[in-house]
């Protein structure tokens, strides 16, 4: 084993989810600089990657890194799998997965219809009602009714020793490992100031390492993703009743009309209004709370930041690409970047401007997020 082999990078959402992890992790995967990817997602999350050929891939449990045909793929202990959703996801992605095996930690539980029903009956603080929290509760209680994932095609459940052996083999070879965060720091069960309007588990960088079965000894970077206007899920749920989903810190709630007008999108016949990947409900949108961002950055040891959805600041940025030097005349963006870096003291290394892989402006190292 190599000494001091800092080979693990975490990519996580610094807000309340939907900061575009699918785009950024997919971009990093396609750079070819990472060898293995670990997902710790549950059915309540959805990540989208759009290639430069406009091929759209939706990821729920399978690592986003699958877009790189050479990457090794793992599903960590923080996951919970709805078999129907996994089968649909795998079959849709089978072309890019190919013959690769996806190794699954033995503590990944199966989400069944009773878990979904339990959440619908008992949760009153905002949820997508996909059953992950109820399954995790049974895992905590060591409930004998809980089932664990075994196998579907090339998605293979292995024991603790085999899972660790596969991870250790990557580390011993000096390969680069990327841990894919799910949901967002503001939804963290243990650390978010927004409790109880949070998710059913911790989303922190520390917990992502634990879920993945990797020591902090190997951690090199924690990359946080933000957006200029953070979101929360709709108060209107997918079970037909309204349940308050919480605010974004102490910031003001806005409207998508405001975003469309202030960015100039409406003049270009563009509508930036967003719906969630999973429930298809319109998201709530807010101003940034910088104090909350500072809290999350310290808590998670963030070393670098990616700003996504820059087009919401100025629609002229929509689908722009290249280097930061080339768009420095855009005062709205530059003022945002300067304010963020002055207040937060962490560099923004790249700026996402649209859905596609190449819709990105590289601020630090051109053509690379490493």
RORO-483411 format. One line per field, with one value per residue (C-alpha): x, y, z; residue in three letters; residue number from 0; chain. Coordinates in Angstrom, 2 decimals. Each point is the difference from the previous one (the first is absolute). Last residue first. Layout:
<lumvexs>
u = X, ... .
v = Y, ... .
w = Z, ... .
residu = ALA, ... .
num = NUM, ... .
chaine = A, ... .
</lumvexs>
This chain:
<lumvexs>
u = -9.42, -2.72, 1.80, -0.42, 1.76, 1.31, -1.47, -2.99, -1.26, -3.32, -2.47, -2.70, 2.18, -1.82, -3.43, -2.55, 0.95, 2.37, 2.20, 2.85, 3.36, 2.72, -1.76, 2.61, -0.69, 0.27, -3.79, -0.61, 2.60, -0.45, -3.78, 0.05, 2.58, -1.91, -3.31, 1.61, 1.63, -3.30, -1.95, 2.88, 0.28, 3.13, 2.00, -1.48, 3.16, 2.21, -2.28, 0.90, -2.17, -3.71, -3.32, -3.21, -2.00, 2.34, -2.15, -2.80, 1.68, -0.11, -2.13, 2.47, 2.57, -1.91, 3.02, 2.79, 2.70, 1.86, 3.38, 1.48, -3.17, 0.70, -3.58, -0.91, 2.01, -1.73, -3.43, 0.20, 1.38, -2.90, -2.51, 1.53, -0.12, -3.78, -0.60, -3.35, -2.74, -1.86, -2.84, 0.03, -2.86, -1.11, 1.24, 0.31, 3.39, 1.98, -1.45, -1.56, 1.74, -1.08, 2.86, -2.28, 1.74, -1.74, 3.12, -1.64, -1.38, 3.50, 1.20, 1.48, -2.24, -3.16, 0.42, 1.27, -2.90, -2.53, 1.59, -1.05, 2.04, 0.19, 2.17, 2.93, 0.10, 1.14, -1.57, -3.57, -1.90, -1.90, -3.54, -2.37, -2.84, -1.97, -0.38, 2.52, 2.62, 0.40, -0.92, 2.39, 2.43, 3.61, 2.58, 2.20, 3.16, 0.36, 3.59, 0.72, 2.52, 2.17, 2.59, 3.25, 1.64, 3.60, 2.77, -1.52, 2.07, 0.44, -3.74, -0.42, -2.17, -3.03, -2.18, -2.70, 2.71, 1.60, -3.43, -0.64, 3.04, -0.90, -3.44, -3.33, -1.30, -3.24, -3.79, -0.22, -0.58, -2.84, 0.28, 2.66, 1.03, 3.19, 1.48, 2.49, -1.55, -2.66, 1.92, -2.42, 1.98, 3.07, -1.69, -1.59, 2.57, 3.77, 2.05, 3.29, 2.77, 2.96, 3.34, 2.18, 3.27, 0.04, -0.27, -3.02, -1.87, 0.80, -1.21, -3.40, -0.36, 1.28, -2.40, -3.01, 1.35, 0.44, -3.39, -1.90, -1.02, -3.25, 0.27, -1.39, 0.94, -3.49, -1.90, 1.50, -0.22, -1.48, -1.04, -3.40, -1.51, -2.56, 2.49, 0.11, 3.49, -1.48, 2.46, -0.66, -3.73, 0.42, 2.08, -2.88, -2.43, 2.33, 0.39, -3.73, -0.48, -2.23, 1.51, 0.02, -1.03, -0.46, -3.08, 1.27, -2.21, -2.59, 1.77, 3.27, -1.53, -1.51, 3.37, 1.57, -2.84, 0.59, 3.52, 3.43, 2.77, 2.97, 3.64, 1.96, 1.83, 1.85, -0.70, 2.64, -1.02, 1.43, 0.87, -1.29, -1.47, -0.97, -0.53, -2.49, -1.55, -1.05, -3.76, -0.01, 1.86, -2.41, -3.14, 1.45, 1.11, -3.42, -1.80, 2.57, -0.33, 3.54, 1.39, 3.47, 2.24, 1.89, 1.65, -0.83, 3.21, 1.15, 3.41, 0.42, 1.08, -3.26, -0.20, -3.74, -0.08, 1.42, -3.61, 0.02, -3.07, -2.58, -2.25, 1.69, -1.75, 1.83, -0.72, 1.78, 0.23, 3.10, 2.04, -1.16, -2.74, 0.37, -2.92, -0.10, -3.01, -0.50, -2.91, 0.84, 3.19, 3.55, 3.41, 1.95, 3.68, 2.07, 3.35, 2.78, -0.08, 2.00, -1.78, -1.53, -3.29, -0.41, 0.56, -2.67, -2.36, 0.66, -0.78, -3.15, -1.47, 0.82, -2.16, -0.84, -3.24, 0.48, -0.59, 3.34, 3.65, -0.52, 2.87, 2.99, 2.46, 3.51, 2.11, 3.62, 2.14, 2.53, 1.92, 1.96, -0.58, -1.26 .
v = 17.71, 2.05, 0.11, 1.64, 3.19, -0.06, 2.79, 1.73, -2.61, 1.02, -2.81, -1.00, -2.82, -2.77, 1.25, 1.41, 3.68, 2.65, -1.79, 2.02, -1.44, 0.39, 2.23, 0.58, -0.22, 3.11, 0.12, 3.75, 1.20, -3.07, 0.42, 3.76, -0.33, -2.83, 1.92, 3.21, -1.92, -1.57, 3.26, 1.90, -2.21, 1.53, -2.80, -2.48, -1.10, 0.13, -2.53, -2.58, -1.79, -0.75, 1.88, -2.03, 2.88, 2.82, 2.65, -1.19, 1.86, -1.04, -3.08, -0.84, -0.69, -3.22, -1.67, 1.54, -2.57, 0.33, -1.16, -1.12, -0.69, -1.41, -1.18, 1.94, 3.05, 0.24, -0.75, 2.78, 2.48, -0.82, 0.54, 3.40, 0.83, -0.56, 0.05, 1.26, -2.57, -2.35, -2.48, -2.90, -0.82, -3.63, -2.75, -2.44, -1.57, 2.41, 3.05, 2.76, 3.22, 3.35, 1.36, 1.05, 1.36, 2.26, 2.18, 3.03, -2.32, -1.22, 3.51, -1.22, 2.27, -0.98, -3.78, -0.08, 2.20, -2.12, -3.05, 1.47, 1.03, -1.12, 2.27, -1.40, -0.99, -3.56, -1.35, -0.58, -3.15, -2.69, 0.79, -2.88, 0.43, -3.12, -1.98, -2.77, 1.53, 2.94, 3.69, 1.80, -0.17, -1.07, 2.57, 2.14, 2.09, 3.11, 0.62, -3.77, -1.96, -3.09, -0.94, -1.80, -1.86, -0.83, -2.43, -2.54, -3.18, 0.27, 0.75, -3.80, -1.59, -2.26, 1.95, 0.76, 1.17, 2.26, 1.43, 0.53, 2.23, 1.92, 0.70, -1.31, -1.39, -1.97, 0.18, 3.34, 3.44, 2.29, -1.12, 1.50, 3.05, 0.70, -3.00, -2.13, -3.37, -0.57, 1.81, 1.70, 3.26, -2.02, -1.39, -3.02, -2.61, 0.23, -1.91, -1.36, 0.27, -2.38, 0.61, -3.07, -0.38, -3.74, -0.68, 2.34, -1.80, -3.41, 1.29, 0.80, -3.50, -1.67, 2.06, -1.24, -3.57, 0.15, 1.58, -2.56, 0.50, 1.10, 0.04, 2.41, -1.87, -1.49, 0.80, -1.39, -0.26, 3.11, -0.33, -0.77, 1.50, -2.17, -0.95, 3.62, 0.94, 3.21, 2.18, -1.97, 0.36, 3.78, -0.07, -1.69, 2.64, 2.77, -1.49, -0.43, 2.24, 2.53, 3.08, 1.64, 3.09, 0.26, -2.13, -3.57, -2.68, -1.40, 0.69, -1.16, -3.30, -0.54, 0.39, -2.44, -2.49, 0.19, -1.35, 1.66, -2.60, 0.65, 0.57, -1.50, -2.52, 2.70, -0.16, -0.58, 1.09, -2.44, 1.27, -1.79, 3.11, 2.79, 2.45, -2.20, -1.26, 3.50, -0.27, -3.62, 0.98, 2.82, -2.08, -2.87, 2.38, 1.64, -3.34, -1.23, 3.02, 0.24, 1.64, 1.51, 1.17, -3.32, 0.82, -0.78, -0.48, 0.50, -0.29, 2.49, -0.96, 0.79, 3.50, 0.72, -2.50, 2.80, 0.93, -2.93, -2.28, 0.74, 2.66, 1.12, 1.58, 0.12, 2.48, -0.25, 3.54, -0.84, 2.13, -2.39, 0.78, -1.35, 0.03, -0.98, -1.28, -0.43, -1.42, -3.57, 0.00, 1.03, -0.97, -0.12, -0.90, 0.74, -1.49, 1.02, 3.80, 2.22, -1.12, 3.45, -1.78, -0.85, 3.60, 1.18, -2.70, 1.10, 3.61, -0.71, -2.53, 2.17, 2.80, 2.10, -1.93, -0.52, 2.22, 1.82, -1.00, -2.95, -2.46, -1.21, -1.98, -0.68, -2.95, -0.66, 1.41, -2.82, 0.96, -3.24, -2.27, -3.45 .
w = -10.82, -1.71, -3.32, -3.38, 1.10, 3.55, 2.13, -1.57, -2.43, -1.55, -0.55, -2.44, -1.38, 1.88, -1.00, 2.44, 0.02, 1.31, 2.55, 1.51, 1.00, 2.64, 2.55, 2.69, 3.76, 2.20, 0.59, 0.10, -2.49, -2.23, -0.11, -0.58, -2.79, -1.71, 0.18, -1.27, -2.85, -1.01, -0.09, -1.60, -3.08, -1.56, 1.57, -2.47, -1.84, 3.09, 1.67, -2.63, -2.54, -0.09, -0.20, 0.07, 1.56, 1.04, -1.70, 2.29, 2.85, 3.65, -0.71, -2.77, 2.74, 0.69, 1.64, 2.05, 0.79, 3.30, 1.28, 3.34, 1.99, 3.47, 0.50, 3.14, -1.04, -3.39, 1.45, 2.60, -2.51, -2.33, 2.81, 0.74, -3.70, -0.26, -3.75, -1.34, -0.37, -2.39, 0.52, -2.44, -2.34, 0.44, -2.36, 2.96, -0.83, -2.18, 1.76, -2.09, -1.00, -1.47, -2.17, -2.86, -3.08, -2.54, -0.28, 1.64, 2.71, 0.78, 0.87, 3.28, 2.09, -1.91, -0.02, 3.59, 1.22, -1.88, 1.64, 3.34, 3.03, 3.63, 2.13, 1.94, 3.65, -0.62, -3.18, 1.16, 0.99, -1.91, 1.20, -0.82, -2.50, -0.90, -3.24, 0.56, -2.31, 2.36, -0.36, 2.33, -2.91, 0.52, 1.03, -2.22, 0.12, -2.22, -1.10, -0.11, 2.04, -0.40, 2.60, -0.81, 2.87, -0.82, 0.99, 2.39, 0.49, 3.79, 0.28, -0.10, -2.68, 0.42, -2.43, 2.57, 2.42, -2.61, -0.87, 3.71, 0.41, -3.17, 1.44, -1.35, 3.32, -0.08, -0.34, -1.84, 1.48, 0.99, 3.65, 0.20, -2.05, 2.01, -1.86, 1.94, 0.84, -2.67, -2.73, -2.42, -0.18, -1.00, -3.11, -1.74, -1.04, 0.02, -2.53, 1.35, -2.59, 0.20, -1.74, -0.47, 1.88, -0.59, 3.73, 0.16, -2.78, 1.54, 3.36, -1.48, -1.51, 3.17, 2.11, -1.96, 0.09, 3.78, 0.70, -2.07, -3.62, -1.66, -3.79, -2.57, -3.17, -0.54, 3.20, 3.18, 3.78, 1.64, 3.62, 1.49, 3.14, 1.78, 2.74, 1.19, 1.13, 1.48, -1.93, -3.20, 0.60, 0.24, -3.18, -1.84, 1.28, -1.16, -3.47, -0.60, -3.05, 1.76, -1.70, 3.42, 1.95, 3.77, 0.74, -0.49, 1.58, -2.42, -3.28, 1.52, 1.09, -3.45, -1.70, 2.44, -0.51, -3.77, 0.39, 0.20, 0.02, 2.27, -0.90, 2.91, -2.21, -1.98, -3.75, -2.70, -3.51, -2.53, -3.45, -3.08, -1.62, 2.39, -2.89, -1.86, 3.23, 1.05, -0.69, 1.19, 3.14, 0.87, -0.58, 2.02, 2.75, 0.23, 0.29, 2.53, 2.29, 1.35, 3.14, -0.03, 2.82, -0.07, -3.30, -3.63, -1.99, -3.60, -1.68, -2.84, -3.52, -1.83, 1.57, 0.11, 2.89, 2.18, 0.77, 2.40, -0.19, 2.70, -1.61, -3.21, -2.99, -3.34, -2.79, -3.35, -1.39, -2.09, 2.43, 2.71, 2.50, 3.54, 2.41, 3.67, 1.90, 3.73, 1.96, -1.07, 2.14, -0.84, 1.35, -3.27, -0.28, -3.10, -1.06, -2.38, -0.05, -2.35, -3.18, -0.51, -0.75, 3.67, 1.04, -2.44, 1.25, 3.59, -1.00, -2.01, 2.42, 3.00, -1.40, 3.07, 0.47, 3.75, 3.01, -0.15, 0.03, -2.37, 0.11, -1.98, 2.11, -1.28, 1.17, -1.01, 2.77, 0.12, 3.13, -0.14, -2.99, 0.87 .
residu = UNK, UNK, UNK, UNK, UNK, UNK, UNK, UNK, UNK, UNK, UNK, UNK, UNK, UNK, UNK, UNK, UNK, UNK, UNK, UNK, UNK, UNK, UNK, UNK, UNK, UNK, UNK, UNK, UNK, UNK, UNK, UNK, UNK, UNK, UNK, UNK, UNK, UNK, UNK, UNK, UNK, UNK, UNK, UNK, UNK, UNK, UNK, UNK, UNK, UNK, UNK, UNK, UNK, UNK, UNK, UNK, UNK, UNK, UNK, UNK, UNK, UNK, UNK, UNK, UNK, UNK, UNK, UNK, UNK, UNK, UNK, UNK, UNK, UNK, UNK, UNK, UNK, UNK, UNK, UNK, UNK, UNK, UNK, UNK, UNK, UNK, UNK, UNK, UNK, UNK, UNK, UNK, UNK, UNK, UNK, UNK, UNK, UNK, UNK, UNK, UNK, UNK, UNK, UNK, UNK, UNK, UNK, UNK, UNK, UNK, UNK, UNK, UNK, UNK, UNK, UNK, UNK, UNK, UNK, UNK, UNK, UNK, UNK, UNK, UNK, UNK, UNK, UNK, UNK, UNK, UNK, UNK, UNK, UNK, UNK, UNK, UNK, UNK, UNK, UNK, UNK, UNK, UNK, UNK, UNK, UNK, UNK, UNK, UNK, UNK, UNK, UNK, UNK, UNK, UNK, UNK, UNK, UNK, UNK, UNK, UNK, UNK, UNK, UNK, UNK, UNK, UNK, UNK, UNK, UNK, UNK, UNK, UNK, UNK, UNK, UNK, UNK, UNK, UNK, UNK, UNK, UNK, UNK, UNK, UNK, UNK, UNK, UNK, UNK, UNK, UNK, UNK, UNK, UNK, UNK, UNK, UNK, UNK, UNK, UNK, UNK, UNK, UNK, UNK, UNK, UNK, UNK, UNK, UNK, UNK, UNK, UNK, UNK, UNK, UNK, UNK, UNK, UNK, UNK, UNK, UNK, UNK, UNK, UNK, UNK, UNK, UNK, UNK, UNK, UNK, UNK, UNK, UNK, UNK, UNK, UNK, UNK, UNK, UNK, UNK, UNK, UNK, UNK, UNK, UNK, UNK, UNK, UNK, UNK, UNK, UNK, UNK, UNK, UNK, UNK, UNK, UNK, UNK, UNK, UNK, UNK, UNK, UNK, UNK, UNK, UNK, UNK, UNK, UNK, UNK, UNK, UNK, UNK, UNK, UNK, UNK, UNK, UNK, UNK, UNK, UNK, UNK, UNK, UNK, UNK, UNK, UNK, UNK, UNK, UNK, UNK, UNK, UNK, UNK, UNK, UNK, UNK, UNK, UNK, UNK, UNK, UNK, UNK, UNK, UNK, UNK, UNK, UNK, UNK, UNK, UNK, UNK, UNK, UNK, UNK, UNK, UNK, UNK, UNK, UNK, UNK, UNK, UNK, UNK, UNK, UNK, UNK, UNK, UNK, UNK, UNK, UNK, UNK, UNK, UNK, UNK, UNK, UNK, UNK, UNK, UNK, UNK, UNK, UNK, UNK, UNK, UNK, UNK, UNK, UNK, UNK, UNK, UNK, UNK, UNK, UNK, UNK, UNK, UNK, UNK, UNK, UNK, UNK, UNK, UNK, UNK, UNK, UNK, UNK, UNK .
num = 369, 368, 367, 366, 365, 364, 363, 362, 361, 360, 359, 358, 357, 356, 355, 354, 353, 352, 351, 350, 349, 348, 347, 346, 345, 344, 343, 342, 341, 340, 339, 338, 337, 336, 335, 334, 333, 332, 331, 330, 329, 328, 327, 326, 325, 324, 323, 322, 321, 320, 319, 318, 317, 316, 315, 314, 313, 312, 311, 310, 309, 308, 307, 306, 305, 304, 303, 302, 301, 300, 299, 298, 297, 296, 295, 294, 293, 292, 291, 290, 289, 288, 287, 286, 285, 284, 283, 282, 281, 280, 279, 278, 277, 276, 275, 274, 273, 272, 271, 270, 269, 268, 267, 266, 265, 264, 263, 262, 261, 260, 259, 258, 257, 256, 255, 254, 253, 252, 251, 250, 249, 248, 247, 246, 245, 244, 243, 242, 241, 240, 239, 238, 237, 236, 235, 234, 233, 232, 231, 230, 229, 228, 227, 226, 225, 224, 223, 222, 221, 220, 219, 218, 217, 216, 215, 214, 213, 212, 211, 210, 209, 208, 207, 206, 205, 204, 203, 202, 201, 200, 199, 198, 197, 196, 195, 194, 193, 192, 191, 190, 189, 188, 187, 186, 185, 184, 183, 182, 181, 180, 179, 178, 177, 176, 175, 174, 173, 172, 171, 170, 169, 168, 167, 166, 165, 164, 163, 162, 161, 160, 159, 158, 157, 156, 155, 154, 153, 152, 151, 150, 149, 148, 147, 146, 145, 144, 143, 142, 141, 140, 139, 138, 137, 136, 135, 134, 133, 132, 131, 130, 129, 128, 127, 126, 125, 124, 123, 122, 121, 120, 119, 118, 117, 116, 115, 114, 113, 112, 111, 110, 109, 108, 107, 106, 105, 104, 103, 102, 101, 100, 99, 98, 97, 96, 95, 94, 93, 92, 91, 90, 89, 88, 87, 86, 85, 84, 83, 82, 81, 80, 79, 78, 77, 76, 75, 74, 73, 72, 71, 70, 69, 68, 67, 66, 65, 64, 63, 62, 61, 60, 59, 58, 57, 56, 55, 54, 53, 52, 51, 50, 49, 48, 47, 46, 45, 44, 43, 42, 41, 40, 39, 38, 37, 36, 35, 34, 33, 32, 31, 30, 29, 28, 27, 26, 25, 24, 23, 22, 21, 20, 19, 18, 17, 16, 15, 14, 13, 12, 11, 10, 9, 8, 7, 6, 5, 4, 3, 2, 1, 0 .
chaine = A, A, A, A, A, A, A, A, A, A, A, A, A, A, A, A, A, A, A, A, A, A, A, A, A, A, A, A, A, A, A, A, A, A, A, A, A, A, A, A, A, A, A, A, A, A, A, A, A, A, A, A, A, A, A, A, A, A, A, A, A, A, A, A, A, A, A, A, A, A, A, A, A, A, A, A, A, A, A, A, A, A, A, A, A, A, A, A, A, A, A, A, A, A, A, A, A, A, A, A, A, A, A, A, A, A, A, A, A, A, A, A, A, A, A, A, A, A, A, A, A, A, A, A, A, A, A, A, A, A, A, A, A, A, A, A, A, A, A, A, A, A, A, A, A, A, A, A, A, A, A, A, A, A, A, A, A, A, A, A, A, A, A, A, A, A, A, A, A, A, A, A, A, A, A, A, A, A, A, A, A, A, A, A, A, A, A, A, A, A, A, A, A, A, A, A, A, A, A, A, A, A, A, A, A, A, A, A, A, A, A, A, A, A, A, A, A, A, A, A, A, A, A, A, A, A, A, A, A, A, A, A, A, A, A, A, A, A, A, A, A, A, A, A, A, A, A, A, A, A, A, A, A, A, A, A, A, A, A, A, A, A, A, A, A, A, A, A, A, A, A, A, A, A, A, A, A, A, A, A, A, A, A, A, A, A, A, A, A, A, A, A, A, A, A, A, A, A, A, A, A, A, A, A, A, A, A, A, A, A, A, A, A, A, A, A, A, A, A, A, A, A, A, A, A, A, A, A, A, A, A, A, A, A, A, A, A, A, A, A, A, A, A, A, A, A, A, A, A, A, A, A, A, A, A, A, A, A, A, A, A, A, A, A, A, A, A, A, A, A .
</lumvexs>
